[in-house]
Protein backbone atom coordinates (compact mmCIF):
# COMPACT_ATOMS: atom_id res chain seq x y z
CA UNK A 1 0.00 0.00 0.00
CA UNK A 2 1.31 3.45 -0.90
CA UNK A 3 2.37 5.67 1.98
CA UNK A 4 -0.19 8.32 2.96
CA UNK A 5 0.93 11.86 2.15
CA UNK A 6 0.50 13.97 5.27
CA UNK A 7 -0.02 17.71 5.68
CA UNK A 8 2.93 20.05 6.12
CA UNK A 9 3.98 20.56 9.74
CA UNK A 10 2.28 23.64 11.16
CA UNK A 11 -0.39 23.70 8.43
CA UNK A 12 -3.49 22.13 9.91
CA UNK A 13 -6.74 20.75 8.55
CA UNK A 14 -9.92 22.27 9.99
CA UNK A 15 -12.44 19.44 10.10
CA UNK A 16 -16.26 19.37 9.77
CA UNK A 17 -16.84 18.99 13.52
CA UNK A 18 -15.06 22.34 14.04
CA UNK A 19 -15.89 24.39 10.92
CA UNK A 20 -19.44 25.27 12.08
CA UNK A 21 -17.90 27.20 14.99
CA UNK A 22 -15.51 28.96 12.62
CA UNK A 23 -18.40 29.85 10.31
CA UNK A 24 -20.46 31.25 13.19
CA UNK A 25 -17.53 33.34 14.47
CA UNK A 26 -16.69 34.58 10.97
CA UNK A 27 -20.32 35.55 10.32
CA UNK A 28 -20.49 37.50 13.59
CA UNK A 29 -17.33 39.40 12.64
CA UNK A 30 -18.69 40.12 9.16
CA UNK A 31 -22.01 41.36 10.56
CA UNK A 32 -20.34 43.81 12.94
CA UNK A 33 -17.97 45.11 10.25
CA UNK A 34 -20.86 45.59 7.85
CA UNK A 35 -22.78 47.50 10.53
CA UNK A 36 -19.85 49.94 10.76
CA UNK A 37 -19.78 50.44 6.98
CA UNK A 38 -16.73 48.29 6.18
CA UNK A 39 -16.64 46.50 2.81
CA UNK A 40 -14.88 43.29 1.81
CA UNK A 41 -11.83 43.34 -0.48
CA UNK A 42 -10.11 40.21 -1.85
CA UNK A 43 -6.54 40.06 -3.11
CA UNK A 44 -4.00 37.31 -3.93
CA UNK A 45 -2.20 35.25 -1.31
CA UNK A 46 0.99 35.51 -3.41
CA UNK A 47 2.72 38.87 -3.92
CA UNK A 48 6.09 40.08 -5.12
CA UNK A 49 8.63 39.63 -2.34
CA UNK A 50 9.67 43.27 -2.62
CA UNK A 51 6.24 44.34 -1.35
CA UNK A 52 6.88 42.78 2.05
CA UNK A 53 10.54 43.83 2.24
CA UNK A 54 9.55 47.45 1.68
CA UNK A 55 6.51 47.41 3.97
CA UNK A 56 7.29 45.12 6.89
CA UNK A 57 10.98 46.08 6.98
CA UNK A 58 14.03 44.09 5.94
CA UNK A 59 15.39 43.99 9.50
CA UNK A 60 12.43 42.12 11.01
CA UNK A 61 12.00 38.49 12.02
CA UNK A 62 9.28 38.05 9.40
CA UNK A 63 11.41 39.13 6.44
CA UNK A 64 14.70 37.72 7.74
CA UNK A 65 13.52 34.30 8.87
CA UNK A 66 9.82 33.56 8.40
CA UNK A 67 8.67 34.24 4.82
CA UNK A 68 7.85 31.50 2.32
CA UNK A 69 9.69 32.90 -0.71
CA UNK A 70 10.34 31.26 -4.07
CA UNK A 71 11.25 32.09 -7.66
CA UNK A 72 8.63 31.25 -10.27
CA UNK A 73 9.38 30.01 -13.78
CA UNK A 74 9.82 33.57 -15.03
CA UNK A 75 12.45 34.23 -12.38
CA UNK A 76 10.20 36.57 -10.38
CA UNK A 77 10.74 36.47 -6.62
CA UNK A 78 7.37 35.75 -4.99
CA UNK A 79 6.19 35.29 -1.40
CA UNK A 80 3.16 33.74 0.28
CA UNK A 81 1.70 36.63 2.24
CA UNK A 82 2.87 36.65 5.88
CA UNK A 83 0.28 39.34 6.75
CA UNK A 84 -2.52 41.16 4.95
CA UNK A 85 -1.96 44.90 5.30
CA UNK A 86 0.73 45.23 2.62
CA UNK A 87 -1.35 43.36 0.04
CA UNK A 88 -4.45 45.38 0.90
CA UNK A 89 -2.53 48.65 0.48
CA UNK A 90 -1.08 47.43 -2.82
CA UNK A 91 -4.55 46.46 -4.10
CA UNK A 92 -6.08 49.76 -2.98
CA UNK A 93 -3.30 51.76 -4.66
CA UNK A 94 -3.31 49.75 -7.88
CA UNK A 95 -7.09 50.01 -8.30
CA UNK A 96 -7.47 53.70 -7.47
CA UNK A 97 -9.34 53.18 -4.20
CA UNK A 98 -7.29 55.75 -2.30
CA UNK A 99 -8.80 58.72 -4.13
CA UNK A 100 -11.41 58.73 -1.38
CA UNK A 101 -11.80 57.39 2.14
CA UNK A 102 -12.14 53.62 2.43
CA UNK A 103 -13.23 51.20 5.13
CA UNK A 104 -12.17 47.68 4.09
CA UNK A 105 -11.91 44.17 5.50
CA UNK A 106 -10.55 40.84 4.26
CA UNK A 107 -10.17 37.31 5.53
CA UNK A 108 -7.97 34.39 4.65
CA UNK A 109 -4.79 32.39 5.25
CA UNK A 110 -1.36 33.87 6.02
CA UNK A 111 1.96 32.01 6.01
CA UNK A 112 5.06 32.23 8.22
CA UNK A 113 7.83 29.66 8.62
CA UNK A 114 7.86 29.63 12.42
CA UNK A 115 8.35 26.86 14.95
CA UNK A 116 4.84 25.40 15.27
CA UNK A 117 3.34 25.54 18.75
CA UNK A 118 -0.06 26.13 20.31
CA UNK A 119 -1.44 29.37 18.91
CA UNK A 120 1.36 29.80 16.37
CA UNK A 121 1.20 27.99 13.04
CA UNK A 122 2.85 28.12 9.63
CA UNK A 123 -0.50 28.61 7.95
CA UNK A 124 -2.93 30.63 10.02
CA UNK A 125 -6.07 32.63 9.33
CA UNK A 126 -6.77 36.29 9.96
CA UNK A 127 -9.54 38.75 9.48
CA UNK A 128 -7.97 42.11 8.71
CA UNK A 129 -9.57 45.55 8.81
CA UNK A 130 -8.11 48.70 7.22
CA UNK A 131 -9.30 52.32 6.98
CA UNK A 132 -7.70 54.82 4.58
CA UNK A 133 -7.85 58.60 4.34
CA UNK A 134 -9.04 59.46 7.85
CA UNK A 135 -7.03 62.04 9.81
CA UNK A 136 -7.14 62.45 13.55
CA UNK A 137 -7.68 60.02 16.43
CA UNK A 138 -11.42 59.53 15.89
CA UNK A 139 -10.86 56.65 13.47
CA UNK A 140 -8.39 55.15 15.96
CA UNK A 141 -11.14 55.21 18.58
CA UNK A 142 -13.68 53.73 16.16
CA UNK A 143 -11.37 50.83 15.38
CA UNK A 144 -10.81 50.06 19.05
CA UNK A 145 -14.48 50.45 19.99
CA UNK A 146 -15.42 48.22 17.07
CA UNK A 147 -13.13 45.45 18.33
CA UNK A 148 -14.74 45.78 21.77
CA UNK A 149 -18.14 45.33 20.12
CA UNK A 150 -16.87 42.22 18.33
CA UNK A 151 -16.01 40.65 21.69
CA UNK A 152 -19.39 41.69 23.06
CA UNK A 153 -21.23 40.07 20.14
CA UNK A 154 -19.22 36.89 20.69
CA UNK A 155 -19.99 36.93 24.45
CA UNK A 156 -16.24 36.92 25.01
CA UNK A 157 -14.71 38.18 28.24
CA UNK A 158 -11.22 38.09 29.71
CA UNK A 159 -9.50 40.27 27.09
CA UNK A 160 -7.36 43.24 28.09
CA UNK A 161 -6.85 46.25 25.82
CA UNK A 162 -3.30 47.63 25.72
CA UNK A 163 -2.51 50.88 23.89
CA UNK A 164 0.56 52.99 23.17
CA UNK A 165 1.74 55.71 20.80
CA UNK A 166 4.87 55.34 18.69
CA UNK A 167 4.80 59.00 17.68
CA UNK A 168 5.92 60.49 14.38
CA UNK A 169 8.84 59.21 12.31
CA UNK A 170 11.07 62.06 13.53
CA UNK A 171 10.11 61.43 17.17
CA UNK A 172 10.88 57.73 16.80
CA UNK A 173 14.27 58.44 15.24
CA UNK A 174 15.21 60.73 18.13
CA UNK A 175 13.94 58.17 20.63
CA UNK A 176 15.81 55.43 18.78
CA UNK A 177 19.12 57.20 19.46
CA UNK A 178 18.29 57.48 23.17
CA UNK A 179 17.37 53.81 23.27
CA UNK A 180 20.63 52.75 21.60
CA UNK A 181 22.60 54.83 24.11
CA UNK A 182 20.72 53.21 26.99
CA UNK A 183 21.15 49.63 25.76
CA UNK A 184 24.81 50.22 24.82
CA UNK A 185 25.41 51.04 28.48
CA UNK A 186 23.85 47.66 29.40
CA UNK A 187 25.13 45.64 26.46
CA UNK A 188 26.32 42.80 28.66
CA UNK A 189 22.75 42.24 29.85
CA UNK A 190 21.28 41.89 26.35
CA UNK A 191 20.38 38.46 25.02
CA UNK A 192 21.59 37.33 21.60
CA UNK A 193 18.47 38.51 19.75
CA UNK A 194 18.60 41.93 21.38
CA UNK A 195 22.29 42.39 20.60
CA UNK A 196 21.51 41.65 16.97
CA UNK A 197 18.75 44.26 16.97
CA UNK A 198 20.63 46.93 18.94
CA UNK A 199 21.57 49.09 15.96
CA UNK A 200 19.18 47.77 13.30
CA UNK A 201 15.85 47.81 15.17
CA UNK A 202 16.27 48.73 18.86
CA UNK A 203 12.54 49.34 19.45
CA UNK A 204 11.96 45.61 18.98
CA UNK A 205 14.15 44.93 22.02
CA UNK A 206 11.33 46.40 24.12
CA UNK A 207 9.02 43.69 22.78
CA UNK A 208 11.32 40.86 23.88
CA UNK A 209 9.52 37.85 25.36
CA UNK A 210 12.64 36.89 27.32
CA UNK A 211 11.73 37.29 30.99
CA UNK A 212 15.38 37.95 31.83
CA UNK A 213 15.10 41.17 29.79
CA UNK A 214 12.04 42.48 31.62
CA UNK A 215 13.75 44.57 34.32
CA UNK A 216 16.14 46.10 31.78
CA UNK A 217 13.29 47.00 29.44
CA UNK A 218 11.15 48.40 32.26
CA UNK A 219 13.93 50.83 33.14
CA UNK A 220 14.48 51.93 29.51
CA UNK A 221 13.47 55.43 28.35
CA UNK A 222 9.73 55.60 27.59
CA UNK A 223 8.61 56.53 24.09
CA UNK A 224 5.58 58.34 25.53
CA UNK A 225 8.00 60.78 27.18
CA UNK A 226 9.51 61.65 23.80
CA UNK A 227 6.43 62.12 21.61
CA UNK A 228 6.02 65.03 19.24
CA UNK A 229 3.25 67.50 20.12
CA UNK A 230 0.75 66.22 17.52
CA UNK A 231 1.13 62.56 18.51
CA UNK A 232 0.84 63.46 22.18
CA UNK A 233 -2.36 65.43 21.54
CA UNK A 234 -3.85 62.64 19.41
CA UNK A 235 -3.07 60.04 22.07
CA UNK A 236 -4.67 62.18 24.78
CA UNK A 237 -7.83 62.58 22.68
CA UNK A 238 -7.92 58.82 22.05
CA UNK A 239 -7.65 58.09 25.77
CA UNK A 240 -10.36 60.65 26.55
CA UNK A 241 -12.68 59.05 23.98
CA UNK A 242 -12.12 55.56 25.37
CA UNK A 243 -12.71 56.91 28.89
CA UNK A 244 -15.96 58.54 27.77
CA UNK A 245 -17.06 55.25 26.20
CA UNK A 246 -16.35 53.43 29.46
CA UNK A 247 -13.79 51.13 27.85
CA UNK A 248 -11.02 49.95 30.16
CA UNK A 249 -7.45 49.95 28.83
CA UNK A 250 -3.84 49.79 29.91
CA UNK A 251 -1.11 52.06 28.55
CA UNK A 252 1.78 49.73 27.74
CA UNK A 253 4.96 51.70 26.96
CA UNK A 254 6.64 48.50 25.72
CA UNK A 255 4.02 47.89 23.05
CA UNK A 256 5.86 48.60 19.79
CA UNK A 257 4.44 46.00 17.31
CA UNK A 258 6.65 43.82 15.14
CA UNK A 259 6.20 45.57 11.80
CA UNK A 260 8.20 48.63 10.80
CA UNK A 261 5.34 50.51 9.16
CA UNK A 262 3.50 51.39 12.40
CA UNK A 263 3.48 54.90 13.88
CA UNK A 264 1.37 56.87 16.36
CA UNK A 265 -1.44 54.73 17.83
CA UNK A 266 -0.83 51.00 18.33
CA UNK A 267 -3.02 48.58 20.27
CA UNK A 268 -3.45 44.94 21.20
CA UNK A 269 -6.11 42.83 22.85
CA UNK A 270 -4.43 40.18 25.01
CA UNK A 271 -5.56 37.30 27.21
CA UNK A 272 -4.03 35.11 29.91
CA UNK A 273 -6.02 32.07 28.74
CA UNK A 274 -3.76 31.10 25.82
CA UNK A 275 -0.34 30.90 27.43
CA UNK A 276 2.52 32.71 25.72
CA UNK A 277 0.51 33.31 22.52
CA UNK A 278 -1.93 35.65 24.22
CA UNK A 279 -2.37 38.35 21.56
CA UNK A 280 -5.72 37.82 19.83
CA UNK A 281 -6.02 41.15 18.01
CA UNK A 282 -3.39 43.76 17.15
CA UNK A 283 -3.16 46.88 15.03
CA UNK A 284 -2.30 50.53 14.73
CA UNK A 285 -1.71 53.49 12.44
CA UNK A 286 0.61 53.30 9.42
CA UNK A 287 0.34 56.75 7.84
CA UNK A 288 3.61 56.47 5.91
CA UNK A 289 3.12 53.04 4.32
CA UNK A 290 1.23 54.13 1.20
CA UNK A 291 3.95 56.63 0.30
CA UNK A 292 6.60 54.05 1.20
CA UNK A 293 5.08 51.72 -1.40
CA UNK A 294 5.11 54.36 -4.12
CA UNK A 295 1.71 55.99 -3.73
CA UNK A 296 0.66 59.47 -2.74
CA UNK A 297 0.59 59.87 1.02
CA UNK A 298 -2.59 58.59 2.69
CA UNK A 299 -3.36 58.21 6.36
CA UNK A 300 -4.24 54.67 7.38
CA UNK A 301 -5.00 52.45 10.35
CA UNK A 302 -5.87 48.79 10.66
CA UNK A 303 -5.92 45.67 12.80
CA UNK A 304 -5.94 41.91 12.40
CA UNK A 305 -7.57 39.16 14.45
CA UNK A 306 -6.02 35.69 14.55
CA UNK A 307 -8.92 33.31 13.98
CA UNK A 308 -7.18 30.20 15.38
CA UNK A 309 -6.48 32.05 18.61
CA UNK A 310 -9.95 33.57 18.73
CA UNK A 311 -11.67 30.19 18.32
CA UNK A 312 -9.27 28.65 20.88
CA UNK A 313 -10.09 31.43 23.35
CA UNK A 314 -13.82 30.95 22.84
CA UNK A 315 -13.37 27.22 23.49
CA UNK A 316 -11.17 27.75 26.55
CA UNK A 317 -13.64 30.20 28.11
CA UNK A 318 -16.63 28.01 27.14
CA UNK A 319 -17.98 30.82 24.96
CA UNK A 320 -18.24 29.00 21.63
CA UNK A 321 -21.44 29.96 19.78
CA UNK A 322 -24.32 27.51 19.87
CA UNK A 323 -24.53 25.58 16.62
CA UNK A 324 -27.88 24.49 15.25
CA UNK A 325 -27.85 20.86 14.16
CA UNK A 326 -29.61 18.88 11.46
CA UNK A 327 -33.39 19.29 11.39
CA UNK A 328 -34.38 16.11 9.58
CA UNK A 329 -32.93 12.91 8.13
CA UNK A 330 -34.87 10.94 5.50
CA UNK A 331 -34.68 7.15 5.73
CA UNK A 332 -35.83 5.46 2.51
CA UNK A 333 -36.23 1.68 2.19
CA UNK A 334 -36.49 0.32 -1.34
CA UNK A 335 -35.65 1.61 -4.80
CA UNK A 336 -38.93 3.46 -5.28
CA UNK A 337 -38.67 5.07 -1.84
CA UNK A 338 -35.10 6.20 -2.54
CA UNK A 339 -36.24 8.05 -5.67
CA UNK A 340 -39.26 9.55 -3.92
CA UNK A 341 -37.15 10.68 -0.96
CA UNK A 342 -35.05 12.90 -3.24
CA UNK A 343 -38.17 14.50 -4.74
CA UNK A 344 -39.74 14.96 -1.32
CA UNK A 345 -36.55 16.54 0.00
CA UNK A 346 -36.50 19.10 -2.83
CA UNK A 347 -40.15 19.99 -2.17
CA UNK A 348 -39.36 20.54 1.51
CA UNK A 349 -36.36 22.72 0.64
CA UNK A 350 -38.58 24.82 -1.64
CA UNK A 351 -41.11 25.26 1.16
CA UNK A 352 -38.58 25.80 3.99
CA UNK A 353 -35.32 27.23 2.53
CA UNK A 354 -33.55 27.28 5.90
CA UNK A 355 -34.34 23.61 6.64
CA UNK A 356 -31.26 21.46 7.32
CA UNK A 357 -32.18 18.15 5.74
CA UNK A 358 -30.10 15.06 4.95
CA UNK A 359 -31.37 12.50 2.45
CA UNK A 360 -29.92 9.05 2.96
CA UNK A 361 -27.98 7.89 -0.10
CA UNK A 362 -26.24 4.60 -0.84
CA UNK A 363 -28.95 2.14 0.14
CA UNK A 364 -28.68 -0.17 3.13
CA UNK A 365 -31.11 -1.80 5.53
CA UNK A 366 -33.64 0.15 7.55
CA UNK A 367 -31.63 -0.61 10.70
CA UNK A 368 -28.37 0.76 9.29
CA UNK A 369 -30.07 3.84 7.86
CA UNK A 370 -31.72 4.54 11.19
CA UNK A 371 -28.35 4.30 12.96
CA UNK A 372 -27.03 6.98 10.63
CA UNK A 373 -30.07 9.13 11.28
CA UNK A 374 -29.43 8.80 15.01
CA UNK A 375 -25.74 9.70 14.64
CA UNK A 376 -26.62 12.77 12.56
CA UNK A 377 -28.25 14.39 15.58
CA UNK A 378 -31.37 15.19 13.56
CA UNK A 379 -34.45 16.42 15.39
CA UNK A 380 -36.74 14.27 13.23
CA UNK A 381 -36.27 11.10 11.21
CA UNK A 382 -38.58 10.95 8.20
CA UNK A 383 -39.40 7.36 7.22
CA UNK A 384 -40.37 6.46 3.67
CA UNK A 385 -41.12 2.93 2.42
CA UNK A 386 -43.50 1.20 0.01
CA UNK A 387 -46.48 1.51 2.38
CA UNK A 388 -45.86 5.22 2.93
CA UNK A 389 -45.56 5.84 -0.82
CA UNK A 390 -48.83 4.04 -1.57
CA UNK A 391 -50.61 6.17 1.05
CA UNK A 392 -48.61 9.37 0.24
CA UNK A 393 -47.59 9.78 3.87
CA UNK A 394 -44.33 9.93 5.82
CA UNK A 395 -43.51 8.39 9.17
CA UNK A 396 -42.08 11.08 11.44
CA UNK A 397 -40.08 10.06 14.52
CA UNK A 398 -39.20 12.71 17.10
CA UNK A 399 -35.71 11.60 18.06
CA UNK A 400 -35.61 13.23 21.50
CA UNK A 401 -38.71 11.41 22.76
CA UNK A 402 -39.04 8.39 20.45
CA UNK A 403 -42.63 9.37 19.61
CA UNK A 404 -43.73 8.60 16.05
CA UNK A 405 -46.65 9.79 13.95
CA UNK A 406 -47.79 9.70 10.35
CA UNK A 407 -48.02 12.91 8.31
CA UNK A 408 -49.45 13.40 4.81
CA UNK A 409 -46.98 14.63 2.18
CA UNK A 410 -48.88 17.87 1.61
CA UNK A 411 -48.93 18.63 5.36
CA UNK A 412 -45.29 17.76 6.07
CA UNK A 413 -43.80 21.20 5.38
CA UNK A 414 -46.23 22.87 7.80
CA UNK A 415 -45.47 20.22 10.42
CA UNK A 416 -41.69 20.71 10.18
CA UNK A 417 -42.02 24.50 10.11
CA UNK A 418 -44.10 24.76 13.27
C-alpha positions in Angstrom: 0.0 0.0 0.0 1.3 3.5 -0.9 2.4 5.7 2.0 -0.2 8.3 3.0 0.9 11.9 2.1 0.5 14.0 5.3 0.0 17.7 5.7 2.9 20.1 6.1 4.0 20.6 9.7 2.3 23.6 11.2 -0.4 23.7 8.4 -3.5 22.1 9.9 -6.7 20.8 8.6 -9.9 22.3 10.0 -12.4 19.4 10.1 -16.3 19.4 9.8 -16.8 19.0 13.5 -15.1 22.3 14.0 -15.9 24.4 10.9 -19.4 25.3 12.1 -17.9 27.2 15.0 -15.5 29.0 12.6 -18.4 29.8 10.3 -20.5 31.2 13.2 -17.5 33.3 14.5 -16.7 34.6 11.0 -20.3 35.6 10.3 -20.5 37.5 13.6 -17.3 39.4 12.6 -18.7 40.1 9.2 -22.0 41.4 10.6 -20.3 43.8 12.9 -18.0 45.1 10.3 -20.9 45.6 7.8 -22.8 47.5 10.5 -19.9 49.9 10.8 -19.8 50.4 7.0 -16.7 48.3 6.2 -16.6 46.5 2.8 -14.9 43.3 1.8 -11.8 43.3 -0.5 -10.1 40.2 -1.8 -6.5 40.1 -3.1 -4.0 37.3 -3.9 -2.2 35.2 -1.3 1.0 35.5 -3.4 2.7 38.9 -3.9 6.1 40.1 -5.1 8.6 39.6 -2.3 9.7 43.3 -2.6 6.2 44.3 -1.4 6.9 42.8 2.0 10.5 43.8 2.2 9.5 47.5 1.7 6.5 47.4 4.0 7.3 45.1 6.9 11.0 46.1 7.0 14.0 44.1 5.9 15.4 44.0 9.5 12.4 42.1 11.0 12.0 38.5 12.0 9.3 38.0 9.4 11.4 39.1 6.4 14.7 37.7 7.7 13.5 34.3 8.9 9.8 33.6 8.4 8.7 34.2 4.8 7.8 31.5 2.3 9.7 32.9 -0.7 10.3 31.3 -4.1 11.3 32.1 -7.7 8.6 31.3 -10.3 9.4 30.0 -13.8 9.8 33.6 -15.0 12.4 34.2 -12.4 10.2 36.6 -10.4 10.7 36.5 -6.6 7.4 35.8 -5.0 6.2 35.3 -1.4 3.2 33.7 0.3 1.7 36.6 2.2 2.9 36.7 5.9 0.3 39.3 6.8 -2.5 41.2 5.0 -2.0 44.9 5.3 0.7 45.2 2.6 -1.3 43.4 0.0 -4.5 45.4 0.9 -2.5 48.6 0.5 -1.1 47.4 -2.8 -4.5 46.5 -4.1 -6.1 49.8 -3.0 -3.3 51.8 -4.7 -3.3 49.7 -7.9 -7.1 50.0 -8.3 -7.5 53.7 -7.5 -9.3 53.2 -4.2 -7.3 55.7 -2.3 -8.8 58.7 -4.1 -11.4 58.7 -1.4 -11.8 57.4 2.1 -12.1 53.6 2.4 -13.2 51.2 5.1 -12.2 47.7 4.1 -11.9 44.2 5.5 -10.6 40.8 4.3 -10.2 37.3 5.5 -8.0 34.4 4.6 -4.8 32.4 5.3 -1.4 33.9 6.0 2.0 32.0 6.0 5.1 32.2 8.2 7.8 29.7 8.6 7.9 29.6 12.4 8.4 26.9 14.9 4.8 25.4 15.3 3.3 25.5 18.7 -0.1 26.1 20.3 -1.4 29.4 18.9 1.4 29.8 16.4 1.2 28.0 13.0 2.9 28.1 9.6 -0.5 28.6 8.0 -2.9 30.6 10.0 -6.1 32.6 9.3 -6.8 36.3 10.0 -9.5 38.8 9.5 -8.0 42.1 8.7 -9.6 45.6 8.8 -8.1 48.7 7.2 -9.3 52.3 7.0 -7.7 54.8 4.6 -7.9 58.6 4.3 -9.0 59.5 7.9 -7.0 62.0 9.8 -7.1 62.4 13.6 -7.7 60.0 16.4 -11.4 59.5 15.9 -10.9 56.7 13.5 -8.4 55.1 16.0 -11.1 55.2 18.6 -13.7 53.7 16.2 -11.4 50.8 15.4 -10.8 50.1 19.0 -14.5 50.5 20.0 -15.4 48.2 17.1 -13.1 45.5 18.3 -14.7 45.8 21.8 -18.1 45.3 20.1 -16.9 42.2 18.3 -16.0 40.7 21.7 -19.4 41.7 23.1 -21.2 40.1 20.1 -19.2 36.9 20.7 -20.0 36.9 24.4 -16.2 36.9 25.0 -14.7 38.2 28.2 -11.2 38.1 29.7 -9.5 40.3 27.1 -7.4 43.2 28.1 -6.9 46.3 25.8 -3.3 47.6 25.7 -2.5 50.9 23.9 0.6 53.0 23.2 1.7 55.7 20.8 4.9 55.3 18.7 4.8 59.0 17.7 5.9 60.5 14.4 8.8 59.2 12.3 11.1 62.1 13.5 10.1 61.4 17.2 10.9 57.7 16.8 14.3 58.4 15.2 15.2 60.7 18.1 13.9 58.2 20.6 15.8 55.4 18.8 19.1 57.2 19.5 18.3 57.5 23.2 17.4 53.8 23.3 20.6 52.7 21.6 22.6 54.8 24.1 20.7 53.2 27.0 21.1 49.6 25.8 24.8 50.2 24.8 25.4 51.0 28.5 23.9 47.7 29.4 25.1 45.6 26.5 26.3 42.8 28.7 22.7 42.2 29.9 21.3 41.9 26.3 20.4 38.5 25.0 21.6 37.3 21.6 18.5 38.5 19.8 18.6 41.9 21.4 22.3 42.4 20.6 21.5 41.6 17.0 18.8 44.3 17.0 20.6 46.9 18.9 21.6 49.1 16.0 19.2 47.8 13.3 15.8 47.8 15.2 16.3 48.7 18.9 12.5 49.3 19.5 12.0 45.6 19.0 14.1 44.9 22.0 11.3 46.4 24.1 9.0 43.7 22.8 11.3 40.9 23.9 9.5 37.9 25.4 12.6 36.9 27.3 11.7 37.3 31.0 15.4 37.9 31.8 15.1 41.2 29.8 12.0 42.5 31.6 13.7 44.6 34.3 16.1 46.1 31.8 13.3 47.0 29.4 11.1 48.4 32.3 13.9 50.8 33.1 14.5 51.9 29.5 13.5 55.4 28.3 9.7 55.6 27.6 8.6 56.5 24.1 5.6 58.3 25.5 8.0 60.8 27.2 9.5 61.6 23.8 6.4 62.1 21.6 6.0 65.0 19.2 3.2 67.5 20.1 0.8 66.2 17.5 1.1 62.6 18.5 0.8 63.5 22.2 -2.4 65.4 21.5 -3.8 62.6 19.4 -3.1 60.0 22.1 -4.7 62.2 24.8 -7.8 62.6 22.7 -7.9 58.8 22.1 -7.6 58.1 25.8 -10.4 60.7 26.6 -12.7 59.0 24.0 -12.1 55.6 25.4 -12.7 56.9 28.9 -16.0 58.5 27.8 -17.1 55.2 26.2 -16.4 53.4 29.5 -13.8 51.1 27.8 -11.0 50.0 30.2 -7.4 49.9 28.8 -3.8 49.8 29.9 -1.1 52.1 28.6 1.8 49.7 27.7 5.0 51.7 27.0 6.6 48.5 25.7 4.0 47.9 23.0 5.9 48.6 19.8 4.4 46.0 17.3 6.6 43.8 15.1 6.2 45.6 11.8 8.2 48.6 10.8 5.3 50.5 9.2 3.5 51.4 12.4 3.5 54.9 13.9 1.4 56.9 16.4 -1.4 54.7 17.8 -0.8 51.0 18.3 -3.0 48.6 20.3 -3.4 44.9 21.2 -6.1 42.8 22.8 -4.4 40.2 25.0 -5.6 37.3 27.2 -4.0 35.1 29.9 -6.0 32.1 28.7 -3.8 31.1 25.8 -0.3 30.9 27.4 2.5 32.7 25.7 0.5 33.3 22.5 -1.9 35.7 24.2 -2.4 38.3 21.6 -5.7 37.8 19.8 -6.0 41.1 18.0 -3.4 43.8 17.1 -3.2 46.9 15.0 -2.3 50.5 14.7 -1.7 53.5 12.4 0.6 53.3 9.4 0.3 56.7 7.8 3.6 56.5 5.9 3.1 53.0 4.3 1.2 54.1 1.2 4.0 56.6 0.3 6.6 54.1 1.2 5.1 51.7 -1.4 5.1 54.4 -4.1 1.7 56.0 -3.7 0.7 59.5 -2.7 0.6 59.9 1.0 -2.6 58.6 2.7 -3.4 58.2 6.4 -4.2 54.7 7.4 -5.0 52.5 10.4 -5.9 48.8 10.7 -5.9 45.7 12.8 -5.9 41.9 12.4 -7.6 39.2 14.4 -6.0 35.7 14.6 -8.9 33.3 14.0 -7.2 30.2 15.4 -6.5 32.0 18.6 -10.0 33.6 18.7 -11.7 30.2 18.3 -9.3 28.6 20.9 -10.1 31.4 23.4 -13.8 30.9 22.8 -13.4 27.2 23.5 -11.2 27.8 26.6 -13.6 30.2 28.1 -16.6 28.0 27.1 -18.0 30.8 25.0 -18.2 29.0 21.6 -21.4 30.0 19.8 -24.3 27.5 19.9 -24.5 25.6 16.6 -27.9 24.5 15.2 -27.8 20.9 14.2 -29.6 18.9 11.5 -33.4 19.3 11.4 -34.4 16.1 9.6 -32.9 12.9 8.1 -34.9 10.9 5.5 -34.7 7.1 5.7 -35.8 5.5 2.5 -36.2 1.7 2.2 -36.5 0.3 -1.3 -35.6 1.6 -4.8 -38.9 3.5 -5.3 -38.7 5.1 -1.8 -35.1 6.2 -2.5 -36.2 8.0 -5.7 -39.3 9.5 -3.9 -37.2 10.7 -1.0 -35.1 12.9 -3.2 -38.2 14.5 -4.7 -39.7 15.0 -1.3 -36.5 16.5 0.0 -36.5 19.1 -2.8 -40.2 20.0 -2.2 -39.4 20.5 1.5 -36.4 22.7 0.6 -38.6 24.8 -1.6 -41.1 25.3 1.2 -38.6 25.8 4.0 -35.3 27.2 2.5 -33.6 27.3 5.9 -34.3 23.6 6.6 -31.3 21.5 7.3 -32.2 18.2 5.7 -30.1 15.1 4.9 -31.4 12.5 2.5 -29.9 9.0 3.0 -28.0 7.9 -0.1 -26.2 4.6 -0.8 -29.0 2.1 0.1 -28.7 -0.2 3.1 -31.1 -1.8 5.5 -33.6 0.1 7.5 -31.6 -0.6 10.7 -28.4 0.8 9.3 -30.1 3.8 7.9 -31.7 4.5 11.2 -28.4 4.3 13.0 -27.0 7.0 10.6 -30.1 9.1 11.3 -29.4 8.8 15.0 -25.7 9.7 14.6 -26.6 12.8 12.6 -28.2 14.4 15.6 -31.4 15.2 13.6 -34.4 16.4 15.4 -36.7 14.3 13.2 -36.3 11.1 11.2 -38.6 11.0 8.2 -39.4 7.4 7.2 -40.4 6.5 3.7 -41.1 2.9 2.4 -43.5 1.2 0.0 -46.5 1.5 2.4 -45.9 5.2 2.9 -45.6 5.8 -0.8 -48.8 4.0 -1.6 -50.6 6.2 1.0 -48.6 9.4 0.2 -47.6 9.8 3.9 -44.3 9.9 5.8 -43.5 8.4 9.2 -42.1 11.1 11.4 -40.1 10.1 14.5 -39.2 12.7 17.1 -35.7 11.6 18.1 -35.6 13.2 21.5 -38.7 11.4 22.8 -39.0 8.4 20.5 -42.6 9.4 19.6 -43.7 8.6 16.1 -46.7 9.8 13.9 -47.8 9.7 10.3 -48.0 12.9 8.3 -49.4 13.4 4.8 -47.0 14.6 2.2 -48.9 17.9 1.6 -48.9 18.6 5.4 -45.3 17.8 6.1 -43.8 21.2 5.4 -46.2 22.9 7.8 -45.5 20.2 10.4 -41.7 20.7 10.2 -42.0 24.5 10.1 -44.1 24.8 13.3 
